């Protein structure tokens, strides 16, 4: 017969193996959690939301693909030096105003500048709406993270920049003598504004989940004391 200590060890290993098996078989497709025997619940390794976060990051990167040069504003120190000494640093970058002028000049050289601009704007809107949808999917599918709020806030800034460039380009084309319907300008502006609000709503959902998770964790810690 086995001694009492041997029986105790066998019982422990059987229980541990069963715990691992149950954890693996009951995990859903969107969330895989591996709970090791004796480990605290808070130390579970969670792979939930990796796919959703990757989709969100990928969608935001598409916003960088604009038909105008990348806007890289000079820093405050660089602008002060240029102002004081009148020297322009070749590394000052491209300002928003310069990018707008370059884009408007490129459009003016087209056979139908308005059609070209609207095609570019539709591409940007489609990319922005993908960010909004990816943010909403991530908000519900992944473990809440304040980092995701920052990603969405940066996307909002980029979409605002796109809106300003497109609307500004329409106005510059009008000054250059092209017939630009003001209704077209307003509809374009409204479309971007609505998309910005949609991305903001996704960011709010993530923020609510982060707040709720923090509150629940605090309450759990208090209950354990």
Secondary structure, DSSP 8 states (H G I E B T S, - for coil): ---HHHHHHHHHHHHHHHHHHHHHHT--SS--EE--TT--GGG-EE-TTHHHHHHHHHHHHHTT--SS-------HHHHHHHHHH----TTS---HHHHHHHHHHHHHTSTTHHHHHHHHHHHHHHHHHHHHHHHHHHHHHS---HHHHHHHHHHHHHHHHHHHHHHHHHHHHHHTT----HHHHHHHHHHHHHHHHHHHHHHHHHHHHHHHHHHHHHHHHHHH-
